[in-house]
């Protein structure tokens, strides 16, 4: 399969997510390995939104979060539950939006240029944690309820329909 995602330039985030949502079912397949699907998720999000400076997936091994596929600068390789934005989202199994990472208690600064962040958990059908999707921006206030809704839909689709491990 030769995946091709087409996103028009100069459209709103909502329009971009709507366009992506229609195309993603062809990009992700149960036949591919989880790491392959998640690498493509990181790639498609990074190429579709100029506001994203870093996007990656952290896998949960039952104890900690471990770095998986990502796009952007090098990153922290492991994160304890409850630590930083990723650890909080993983522990609470809830999306966390941070408009100014400098005001988030215990923020883990893998990239000193990061200013805002959204982290979305991947929850399986039994509500167990698979991992988290982490997006950073070098601009303040980059992520909002629109991002939350669409990214949760993408993560839920992947965790419940595509991901195996």
N, C-alpha and C positions, 0 to 999 in steps of 0.2 A: 504494500500500500504506500502510495506517495501522498502523505498528508499535506494539505494546503489550507491554511486558514486565511481568509480575506477579511481585513478590517479597514474600513474607510478612515481616512485622516480627517481631523477636525470635527469629529462627532462627540456627543456628550458621553459621559461614563455609562449612563443607562443604555444609550443606543449601542455602545460598544459591548456591554454585557449581553444585551439582547441578541446581537449578531453572533457573539461567541457561543451563547447557549444553544443556538440553532445548529452550530457547526461542531460542537464538542463531541457529540455522540459518535461521530465518524472518526474522531481522533483517538478515543480510548476504547480498547477492546479487552475482554476477559482473557483472550488468547495471549496477549502480551504480558510480560512480567510486570509486577507492580512498579518496580523501579523505572521501567521504561515509560509507563503511563504517567508517573509522577514527574519524570524528567521533562516530558512533553508539556505537562501542566505548568511547570516553572517557566519553560520557554515561551509558551503561548501568552501567559500573563505578562511576562517581561516585555515581549515584543508588541503587545497590544496597548499598553498604558504607559505614556511618557512619565507619569508621576511616580512610577515604581522604580526605585534605585536598586532594590534587592528583593528577590523572591526565592523562597526555599521551603523544603519540607523537612521536618524533624520527625523521626520515627520513635515511637514509645516501645521500650523493651520490657515494660513491667516495673521498671525502677527509675530510669532516666529517659530524657529525650536525646537522640543521636542524630547528627546531621546526615541528611540524605541529599537528593538532587537539588541544585540551586543554580541561580543566575545572578551574577554580581560579584562583589569583592569577597575575599576569603571570609569565613565565618567561624563562630564558636562551634566546637565539635560536639560538646555535650552540655546539657542543661538539666539541673535538678528540678523536680516537680516543685511548684510554688515559687521558683526563682525567676525574676524578670517577667517580661510580658508573655513569652512562650510558656514558661513554667506555670504561670497563673492560669492561662487559658487551658492548659493540659489538666492541671489539678481540678479546676472548677468545671471543666467540660463545657465552657462557654466562650464565645467570641469576645475578644478584648480589643477595643479601639483606643489608641492613645494619640491624642492630638499634639502633644509636646512631650517627647520621651524624657526630657530633662526634668519634668515634673512628676515622673512615674517613680515611686519609691522602689529602689532595688533594680532599676533598669540595667540590663547588661548591654554595654556599648561595644558590640563587635565592630561597628563602623562609626567612627566619631562624627561623620557627616550626617548620620541618620537623625531626623527630626520628628517624624511621626511613624506610626506602625499599626498594623492590624494583624491579629493572629486568630485563626479559625481552626477549631479542632475537627479532626476526622473521627466520627463516631460510627461504630458498626451497628448492625441491627439490634444487638443485645446491649447497646449503649456503652460498650467497652471502647477504650481509647486506642486508635490505630496510630495517631500522631497529630501533628499540627502543620498548618500552612501559615507561613510567616511572610508578610510583605512590609517593606520599609520604604520610606520616601525621604529625600533630602529637604523637603518642604514641610512646614508645619501644617496641620489641619488637612492632610491629604485624603484621609479616609473617613467615610461616613456611613449612614444607614444603608445607602444604595449598595456600597461595597459589601457591607455585612450580609445583606439579603442574598445577593447574587453569589458571593463566595461561599456562603453556607450552603446554598443550593448545589453548587459544583462539588463541594466536599462531601455532602450527603449522598449525591449521586455516585461519586467514586467509591466511597466507603461502603455503601450498601449494595451497589450493583456491579462494580468492576474489581475492586481490590480483593485479593485472595488471602494474603499472608497475615 
